[in-house]
Amino acid sequence: MQKYVCDLCGYIYDPEVGDEDNDIAAGTAFADLPEDWTCPLCGASKDQFSPVD
């Protein structure tokens, strides 16, 4: 699965890990995150993330 990086702080969302602090289960693709999900480090919205090469 594709990882995504926050353009503002560098946090990497890894779908294999998820975001357990925000009740996002491991295996959740970035596209399947809720629209109101934000970066757990800086609060940036999903549109502030870019795919990791």
All heavy atoms as TSV, in Angstrom:
chain	resi	resn	atom	element	x	y	z
A	1	MET	N	N	0.833	-1.194	0.000
A	1	MET	CA	C	0.000	0.000	0.000
A	1	MET	C	C	0.870	1.248	0.000
A	1	MET	O	O	1.947	1.250	0.563
A	1	MET	CB	C	-0.905	0.025	1.227
A	1	MET	CG	C	-2.095	-0.888	1.148
A	1	MET	SD	S	-3.241	-0.422	2.468
A	1	MET	CE	C	-4.134	-1.921	2.619
A	2	GLN	N	N	0.341	2.292	-0.599
A	2	GLN	CA	C	1.054	3.559	-0.760
A	2	GLN	C	C	1.136	4.326	0.556
A	2	GLN	O	O	0.143	4.494	1.242
A	2	GLN	CB	C	0.316	4.410	-1.796
A	2	GLN	CG	C	0.925	5.768	-2.050
A	2	GLN	CD	C	2.231	5.696	-2.804
A	2	GLN	OE1	O	2.298	5.104	-3.854
A	2	GLN	NE2	N	3.248	6.299	-2.255
A	3	LYS	N	N	2.337	4.793	0.896
A	3	LYS	CA	C	2.534	5.665	2.051
A	3	LYS	C	C	2.377	7.112	1.595
A	3	LYS	O	O	2.627	7.433	0.427
A	3	LYS	CB	C	3.921	5.468	2.650
A	3	LYS	CG	C	4.138	4.094	3.235
A	3	LYS	CD	C	5.553	3.968	3.786
A	3	LYS	CE	C	5.812	2.567	4.291
A	3	LYS	NZ	N	7.179	2.422	4.801
A	4	TYR	N	N	1.992	7.979	2.524
A	4	TYR	CA	C	1.836	9.404	2.244
A	4	TYR	C	C	2.574	10.206	3.301
A	4	TYR	O	O	2.582	9.831	4.475
A	4	TYR	CB	C	0.353	9.804	2.244
A	4	TYR	CG	C	-0.362	9.404	0.971
A	4	TYR	CD1	C	-0.729	8.093	0.742
A	4	TYR	CD2	C	-0.638	10.343	-0.005
A	4	TYR	CE1	C	-1.370	7.714	-0.432
A	4	TYR	CE2	C	-1.280	9.983	-1.182
A	4	TYR	CZ	C	-1.640	8.671	-1.389
A	4	TYR	OH	O	-2.260	8.315	-2.555
A	5	VAL	N	N	3.175	11.333	2.869
A	5	VAL	CA	C	3.923	12.183	3.791
A	5	VAL	C	C	3.231	13.537	3.924
A	5	VAL	O	O	2.735	14.091	2.931
A	5	VAL	CB	C	5.394	12.363	3.332
A	5	VAL	CG1	C	5.483	13.026	1.969
A	5	VAL	CG2	C	6.211	13.123	4.366
A	6	CYS	N	N	3.201	14.049	5.150
A	6	CYS	CA	C	2.650	15.383	5.398
A	6	CYS	C	C	3.640	16.411	4.862
A	6	CYS	O	O	4.821	16.404	5.239
A	6	CYS	CB	C	2.425	15.583	6.891
A	6	CYS	SG	S	1.818	17.231	7.320
A	7	ASP	N	N	3.166	17.283	3.979
A	7	ASP	CA	C	4.028	18.303	3.380
A	7	ASP	C	C	4.463	19.355	4.396
A	7	ASP	O	O	5.439	20.062	4.168
A	7	ASP	CB	C	3.304	18.993	2.218
A	7	ASP	CG	C	2.974	18.030	1.087
A	7	ASP	OD1	O	3.730	17.061	0.872
A	7	ASP	OD2	O	1.944	18.245	0.414
A	8	LEU	N	N	3.762	19.446	5.508
A	8	LEU	CA	C	4.077	20.482	6.491
A	8	LEU	C	C	5.079	20.031	7.549
A	8	LEU	O	O	5.973	20.789	7.919
A	8	LEU	CB	C	2.795	20.971	7.174
A	8	LEU	CG	C	1.745	21.579	6.239
A	8	LEU	CD1	C	0.528	22.028	7.034
A	8	LEU	CD2	C	2.326	22.734	5.449
A	9	CYS	N	N	4.938	18.785	8.044
A	9	CYS	CA	C	5.809	18.382	9.154
A	9	CYS	C	C	6.627	17.122	8.886
A	9	CYS	O	O	7.501	16.779	9.661
A	9	CYS	CB	C	4.989	18.194	10.433
A	9	CYS	SG	S	3.986	16.689	10.465
A	10	GLY	N	N	6.323	16.406	7.803
A	10	GLY	CA	C	7.105	15.221	7.474
A	10	GLY	C	C	6.565	13.909	8.032
A	10	GLY	O	O	7.151	12.853	7.816
A	11	TYR	N	N	5.438	13.957	8.770
A	11	TYR	CA	C	4.833	12.727	9.277
A	11	TYR	C	C	4.486	11.818	8.095
A	11	TYR	O	O	3.973	12.282	7.075
A	11	TYR	CB	C	3.562	13.052	10.068
A	11	TYR	CG	C	2.713	11.844	10.398
A	11	TYR	CD1	C	3.017	11.034	11.492
A	11	TYR	CD2	C	1.601	11.511	9.636
A	11	TYR	CE1	C	2.244	9.924	11.807
A	11	TYR	CE2	C	0.819	10.404	9.938
A	11	TYR	CZ	C	1.147	9.621	11.027
A	11	TYR	OH	O	0.376	8.523	11.325
A	12	ILE	N	N	4.775	10.531	8.228
A	12	ILE	CA	C	4.451	9.580	7.166
A	12	ILE	C	C	3.306	8.693	7.626
A	12	ILE	O	O	3.407	8.022	8.665
A	12	ILE	CB	C	5.672	8.730	6.772
A	12	ILE	CG1	C	6.737	9.635	6.154
A	12	ILE	CG2	C	5.266	7.617	5.801
A	12	ILE	CD1	C	8.018	8.931	5.776
A	13	TYR	N	N	2.206	8.717	6.855
A	13	TYR	CA	C	1.092	7.808	7.115
A	13	TYR	C	C	1.397	6.506	6.396
A	13	TYR	O	O	1.527	6.470	5.173
A	13	TYR	CB	C	-0.250	8.367	6.633
A	13	TYR	CG	C	-1.353	7.345	6.822
A	13	TYR	CD1	C	-1.865	7.100	8.088
A	13	TYR	CD2	C	-1.816	6.569	5.767
A	13	TYR	CE1	C	-2.817	6.117	8.290
A	13	TYR	CE2	C	-2.772	5.583	5.963
A	13	TYR	CZ	C	-3.274	5.368	7.230
A	13	TYR	OH	O	-4.208	4.382	7.423
A	14	ASP	N	N	1.528	5.436	7.170
A	14	ASP	CA	C	1.800	4.110	6.637
A	14	ASP	C	C	0.542	3.272	6.823
A	14	ASP	O	O	0.169	2.956	7.960
A	14	ASP	CB	C	2.977	3.487	7.387
A	14	ASP	CG	C	3.377	2.123	6.855
A	14	ASP	OD1	O	2.611	1.515	6.071
A	14	ASP	OD2	O	4.456	1.647	7.234
A	15	PRO	N	N	-0.130	2.907	5.729
A	15	PRO	CA	C	-1.378	2.151	5.861
A	15	PRO	C	C	-1.201	0.794	6.532
A	15	PRO	O	O	-2.144	0.268	7.111
A	15	PRO	CB	C	-1.877	1.999	4.429
A	15	PRO	CG	C	-0.762	2.398	3.553
A	15	PRO	CD	C	0.187	3.220	4.352
A	16	GLU	N	N	0.000	0.237	6.493
A	16	GLU	CA	C	0.229	-1.042	7.169
A	16	GLU	C	C	0.221	-0.885	8.683
A	16	GLU	O	O	0.007	-1.854	9.408
A	16	GLU	CB	C	1.539	-1.667	6.691
A	16	GLU	CG	C	1.483	-2.100	5.239
A	16	GLU	CD	C	2.753	-2.790	4.789
A	16	GLU	OE1	O	3.607	-3.127	5.642
A	16	GLU	OE2	O	2.888	-3.000	3.583
A	17	VAL	N	N	0.442	0.333	9.168
A	17	VAL	CA	C	0.448	0.618	10.601
A	17	VAL	C	C	-0.868	1.265	11.033
A	17	VAL	O	O	-1.373	1.007	12.118
A	17	VAL	CB	C	1.636	1.546	10.960
A	17	VAL	CG1	C	1.597	1.948	12.425
A	17	VAL	CG2	C	2.946	0.878	10.600
A	18	GLY	N	N	-1.428	2.122	10.169
A	18	GLY	CA	C	-2.631	2.871	10.521
A	18	GLY	C	C	-2.288	4.028	11.452
A	18	GLY	O	O	-1.157	4.510	11.484
A	19	ASP	N	N	-3.268	4.476	12.213
A	19	ASP	CA	C	-3.092	5.581	13.171
A	19	ASP	C	C	-3.911	5.227	14.405
A	19	ASP	O	O	-5.023	5.711	14.590
A	19	ASP	CB	C	-3.561	6.890	12.533
A	19	ASP	CG	C	-3.473	8.077	13.474
A	19	ASP	OD1	O	-2.856	7.963	14.551
A	19	ASP	OD2	O	-4.045	9.136	13.130
A	20	GLU	N	N	-3.339	4.337	15.234
A	20	GLU	CA	C	-4.109	3.810	16.361
A	20	GLU	C	C	-4.519	4.883	17.361
A	20	GLU	O	O	-5.533	4.744	18.030
A	20	GLU	CB	C	-3.375	2.671	17.049
A	20	GLU	CG	C	-2.082	3.059	17.706
A	20	GLU	CD	C	-1.374	1.866	18.352
A	20	GLU	OE1	O	-1.398	0.770	17.782
A	20	GLU	OE2	O	-0.795	2.075	19.431
A	21	ASP	N	N	-3.764	5.976	17.443
A	21	ASP	CA	C	-4.134	7.056	18.358
A	21	ASP	C	C	-5.455	7.707	17.958
A	21	ASP	O	O	-6.129	8.329	18.776
A	21	ASP	CB	C	-3.044	8.120	18.424
A	21	ASP	CG	C	-1.772	7.603	19.096
A	21	ASP	OD1	O	-1.849	6.606	19.840
A	21	ASP	OD2	O	-0.709	8.199	18.866
A	22	ASN	N	N	-5.817	7.590	16.680
A	22	ASN	CA	C	-7.065	8.176	16.173
A	22	ASN	C	C	-8.026	7.108	15.667
A	22	ASN	O	O	-8.873	7.380	14.813
A	22	ASN	CB	C	-6.743	9.193	15.071
A	22	ASN	CG	C	-6.039	10.404	15.639
A	22	ASN	OD1	O	-6.587	11.122	16.455
A	22	ASN	ND2	N	-4.798	10.620	15.239
A	23	ASP	N	N	-7.884	5.895	16.198
A	23	ASP	CA	C	-8.781	4.774	15.878
A	23	ASP	C	C	-8.819	4.407	14.397
A	23	ASP	O	O	-9.857	4.007	13.881
A	23	ASP	CB	C	-10.206	5.055	16.389
A	23	ASP	CG	C	-10.256	5.183	17.901
A	23	ASP	OD1	O	-9.538	4.421	18.579
A	23	ASP	OD2	O	-10.999	6.046	18.400
A	24	ILE	N	N	-7.672	4.547	13.705
A	24	ILE	CA	C	-7.554	4.114	12.317
A	24	ILE	C	C	-6.817	2.776	12.331
A	24	ILE	O	O	-5.651	2.706	12.717
A	24	ILE	CB	C	-6.785	5.145	11.458
A	24	ILE	CG1	C	-7.437	6.528	11.539
A	24	ILE	CG2	C	-6.666	4.657	10.027
A	24	ILE	CD1	C	-8.851	6.614	11.020
A	25	ALA	N	N	-7.511	1.733	11.911
A	25	ALA	CA	C	-6.957	0.382	11.977
A	25	ALA	C	C	-5.833	0.185	10.965
A	25	ALA	O	O	-5.834	0.800	9.887
A	25	ALA	CB	C	-8.057	-0.636	11.713
A	26	ALA	N	N	-4.886	-0.683	11.338
A	26	ALA	CA	C	-3.850	-1.088	10.388
A	26	ALA	C	C	-4.535	-1.674	9.159
A	26	ALA	O	O	-5.562	-2.339	9.267
A	26	ALA	CB	C	-2.929	-2.106	11.029
A	27	GLY	N	N	-3.983	-1.388	7.983
A	27	GLY	CA	C	-4.562	-1.867	6.743
A	27	GLY	C	C	-5.507	-0.870	6.084
A	27	GLY	O	O	-6.069	-1.155	5.027
A	28	THR	N	N	-5.680	0.318	6.688
A	28	THR	CA	C	-6.557	1.346	6.128
A	28	THR	C	C	-5.780	2.189	5.117
A	28	THR	O	O	-4.817	2.865	5.479
A	28	THR	CB	C	-7.120	2.268	7.236
A	28	THR	OG1	O	-7.810	1.470	8.195
A	28	THR	CG2	C	-8.059	3.313	6.654
A	29	ALA	N	N	-6.198	2.123	3.854
A	29	ALA	CA	C	-5.557	2.907	2.800
A	29	ALA	C	C	-5.783	4.399	3.043
A	29	ALA	O	O	-6.804	4.796	3.625
A	29	ALA	CB	C	-6.113	2.517	1.435
A	30	PHE	N	N	-4.838	5.220	2.583
A	30	PHE	CA	C	-4.960	6.672	2.755
A	30	PHE	C	C	-6.278	7.173	2.176
A	30	PHE	O	O	-6.964	7.992	2.785
A	30	PHE	CB	C	-3.772	7.384	2.092
A	30	PHE	CG	C	-3.737	8.859	2.367
A	30	PHE	CD1	C	-3.214	9.345	3.552
A	30	PHE	CD2	C	-4.223	9.771	1.445
A	30	PHE	CE1	C	-3.181	10.712	3.812
A	30	PHE	CE2	C	-4.194	11.133	1.696
A	30	PHE	CZ	C	-3.671	11.607	2.881
A	31	ALA	N	N	-6.657	6.672	1.006
A	31	ALA	CA	C	-7.900	7.099	0.345
A	31	ALA	C	C	-9.136	6.760	1.175
A	31	ALA	O	O	-10.171	7.405	1.024
A	31	ALA	CB	C	-7.998	6.467	-1.035
A	32	ASP	N	N	-9.013	5.768	2.064
A	32	ASP	CA	C	-10.145	5.340	2.880
A	32	ASP	C	C	-10.209	6.034	4.238
A	32	ASP	O	O	-11.131	5.775	5.018
A	32	ASP	CB	C	-10.099	3.824	3.090
A	32	ASP	CG	C	-10.292	3.060	1.791
A	32	ASP	OD1	O	-10.938	3.592	0.870
A	32	ASP	OD2	O	-9.775	1.934	1.694
A	33	LEU	N	N	-9.240	6.917	4.519
A	33	LEU	CA	C	-9.288	7.676	5.768
A	33	LEU	C	C	-10.495	8.621	5.729
A	33	LEU	O	O	-10.862	9.120	4.663
A	33	LEU	CB	C	-8.017	8.516	5.942
A	33	LEU	CG	C	-6.729	7.747	6.198
A	33	LEU	CD1	C	-5.534	8.700	6.138
A	33	LEU	CD2	C	-6.780	7.040	7.536
A	34	PRO	N	N	-11.112	8.881	6.888
A	34	PRO	CA	C	-12.234	9.835	6.909
A	34	PRO	C	C	-11.791	11.201	6.373
A	34	PRO	O	O	-10.637	11.596	6.545
A	34	PRO	CB	C	-12.585	9.931	8.394
A	34	PRO	CG	C	-11.953	8.749	9.048
A	34	PRO	CD	C	-10.786	8.351	8.208
A	35	GLU	N	N	-12.704	11.914	5.746
A	35	GLU	CA	C	-12.372	13.234	5.184
A	35	GLU	C	C	-11.912	14.217	6.251
A	35	GLU	O	O	-11.138	15.128	5.960
A	35	GLU	CB	C	-13.568	13.807	4.415
A	35	GLU	CG	C	-13.806	13.128	3.084
A	35	GLU	CD	C	-12.582	13.127	2.172
A	35	GLU	OE1	O	-11.968	14.195	1.979
A	35	GLU	OE2	O	-12.239	12.045	1.669
A	36	ASP	N	N	-12.347	14.023	7.487
A	36	ASP	CA	C	-11.955	14.951	8.554
A	36	ASP	C	C	-10.704	14.489	9.313
A	36	ASP	O	O	-10.308	15.117	10.295
A	36	ASP	CB	C	-13.116	15.188	9.518
A	36	ASP	CG	C	-13.559	13.913	10.249
A	36	ASP	OD1	O	-13.097	12.802	9.886
A	36	ASP	OD2	O	-14.377	14.029	11.168
A	37	TRP	N	N	-10.056	13.407	8.838
A	37	TRP	CA	C	-8.816	12.954	9.456
A	37	TRP	C	C	-7.741	14.014	9.238
A	37	TRP	O	O	-7.665	14.642	8.187
A	37	TRP	CB	C	-8.365	11.627	8.840
A	37	TRP	CG	C	-7.101	11.083	9.419
A	37	TRP	CD1	C	-6.974	10.331	10.539
A	37	TRP	CD2	C	-5.770	11.250	8.910
A	37	TRP	NE1	N	-5.649	10.016	10.771
A	37	TRP	CE2	C	-4.892	10.576	9.780
A	37	TRP	CE3	C	-5.237	11.912	7.805
A	37	TRP	CZ2	C	-3.519	10.536	9.584
A	37	TRP	CZ3	C	-3.871	11.875	7.613
A	37	TRP	CH2	C	-3.021	11.189	8.485
A	38	THR	N	N	-6.922	14.248	10.253
A	38	THR	CA	C	-5.833	15.214	10.135
A	38	THR	C	C	-4.530	14.577	10.605
A	38	THR	O	O	-4.535	13.573	11.318
A	38	THR	CB	C	-6.099	16.481	10.977
A	38	THR	OG1	O	-6.257	16.109	12.339
A	38	THR	CG2	C	-7.337	17.224	10.482
A	39	CYS	N	N	-3.433	15.179	10.221
A	39	CYS	CA	C	-2.118	14.716	10.630
A	39	CYS	C	C	-2.054	14.679	12.157
A	39	CYS	O	O	-2.368	15.676	12.807
A	39	CYS	CB	C	-1.043	15.658	10.083
A	39	CYS	SG	S	0.629	15.227	10.626
A	40	PRO	N	N	-1.663	13.527	12.723
A	40	PRO	CA	C	-1.614	13.439	14.186
A	40	PRO	C	C	-0.524	14.300	14.823
A	40	PRO	O	O	-0.562	14.557	16.022
A	40	PRO	CB	C	-1.369	11.953	14.457
A	40	PRO	CG	C	-0.892	11.373	13.183
A	40	PRO	CD	C	-1.375	12.254	12.077
A	41	LEU	N	N	0.437	14.774	14.042
A	41	LEU	CA	C	1.503	15.607	14.607
A	41	LEU	C	C	1.211	17.097	14.515
A	41	LEU	O	O	1.422	17.833	15.472
A	41	LEU	CB	C	2.841	15.312	13.912
A	41	LEU	CG	C	3.399	13.902	14.096
A	41	LEU	CD1	C	4.772	13.801	13.443
A	41	LEU	CD2	C	3.473	13.518	15.553
A	42	CYS	N	N	0.725	17.547	13.339
A	42	CYS	CA	C	0.566	18.995	13.160
A	42	CYS	C	C	-0.857	19.442	12.841
A	42	CYS	O	O	-1.121	20.635	12.770
A	42	CYS	CB	C	1.530	19.502	12.090
A	42	CYS	SG	S	1.073	19.072	10.395
A	43	GLY	N	N	-1.768	18.477	12.607
A	43	GLY	CA	C	-3.157	18.841	12.343
A	43	GLY	C	C	-3.470	19.196	10.909
A	43	GLY	O	O	-4.567	19.662	10.614
A	44	ALA	N	N	-2.532	18.966	9.991
A	44	ALA	CA	C	-2.767	19.280	8.578
A	44	ALA	C	C	-3.864	18.378	8.009
A	44	ALA	O	O	-4.011	17.223	8.413
A	44	ALA	CB	C	-1.484	19.092	7.776
A	45	SER	N	N	-4.617	18.902	7.060
A	45	SER	CA	C	-5.680	18.123	6.429
A	45	SER	C	C	-5.110	17.162	5.391
A	45	SER	O	O	-3.939	17.252	5.011
A	45	SER	CB	C	-6.695	19.059	5.779
A	45	SER	OG	O	-6.064	19.846	4.793
A	46	LYS	N	N	-5.948	16.225	4.940
A	46	LYS	CA	C	-5.500	15.201	3.993
A	46	LYS	C	C	-4.925	15.794	2.712
A	46	LYS	O	O	-4.036	15.207	2.107
A	46	LYS	CB	C	-6.667	14.277	3.625
A	46	LYS	CG	C	-6.990	13.250	4.681
A	46	LYS	CD	C	-8.177	12.387	4.301
A	46	LYS	CE	C	-7.911	11.539	3.103
A	46	LYS	NZ	N	-9.039	10.659	2.759
A	47	ASP	N	N	-5.409	16.970	2.296
A	47	ASP	CA	C	-4.916	17.560	1.047
A	47	ASP	C	C	-3.509	18.134	1.186
A	47	ASP	O	O	-2.922	18.583	0.202
A	47	ASP	CB	C	-5.889	18.594	0.484
A	47	ASP	CG	C	-6.093	19.807	1.386
A	47	ASP	OD1	O	-5.581	19.829	2.524
A	47	ASP	OD2	O	-6.784	20.742	0.947
A	48	GLN	N	N	-2.959	18.091	2.395
A	48	GLN	CA	C	-1.581	18.548	2.628
A	48	GLN	C	C	-0.601	17.379	2.609
A	48	GLN	O	O	0.553	17.544	3.004
A	48	GLN	CB	C	-1.493	19.278	3.961
A	48	GLN	CG	C	-2.302	20.546	4.022
A	48	GLN	CD	C	-1.745	21.619	3.092
A	48	GLN	OE1	O	-0.546	21.876	3.089
A	48	GLN	NE2	N	-2.594	22.228	2.309
A	49	PHE	N	N	-1.036	16.205	2.158
A	49	PHE	CA	C	-0.198	15.008	2.071
A	49	PHE	C	C	0.129	14.685	0.626
A	49	PHE	O	O	-0.685	14.937	-0.268
A	49	PHE	CB	C	-0.920	13.804	2.698
A	49	PHE	CG	C	-0.844	13.771	4.205
A	49	PHE	CD1	C	-1.586	14.665	4.978
A	49	PHE	CD2	C	-0.054	12.844	4.849
A	49	PHE	CE1	C	-1.527	14.635	6.366
A	49	PHE	CE2	C	0.013	12.798	6.237
A	49	PHE	CZ	C	-0.720	13.689	6.983
A	50	SER	N	N	1.303	14.119	0.414
A	50	SER	CA	C	1.754	13.694	-0.922
A	50	SER	C	C	2.210	12.241	-0.855
A	50	SER	O	O	2.733	11.798	0.170
A	50	SER	CB	C	2.937	14.552	-1.386
A	50	SER	OG	O	2.586	15.901	-1.456
A	51	PRO	N	N	2.027	11.498	-1.962
A	51	PRO	CA	C	2.519	10.108	-1.988
A	51	PRO	C	C	4.032	10.060	-1.799
A	51	PRO	O	O	4.745	10.935	-2.276
A	51	PRO	CB	C	2.135	9.619	-3.376
A	51	PRO	CG	C	1.165	10.600	-3.915
A	51	PRO	CD	C	1.394	11.885	-3.210
A	52	VAL	N	N	4.488	9.041	-1.100
A	52	VAL	CA	C	5.929	8.811	-0.927
A	52	VAL	C	C	6.405	7.990	-2.109
A	52	VAL	O	O	5.792	6.988	-2.459
A	52	VAL	CB	C	6.211	8.055	0.396
A	52	VAL	CG1	C	7.666	7.681	0.507
A	52	VAL	CG2	C	5.775	8.898	1.585
A	53	ASP	N	N	7.497	8.418	-2.716
A	53	ASP	CA	C	8.047	7.683	-3.870
A	53	ASP	C	C	8.711	6.398	-3.448
A	53	ASP	O	O	9.251	6.267	-2.411
A	53	ASP	CB	C	9.060	8.542	-4.623
A	53	ASP	CG	C	8.377	9.725	-5.295
A	53	ASP	OD1	O	7.216	9.600	-5.695
A	53	ASP	OD2	O	9.024	10.777	-5.404
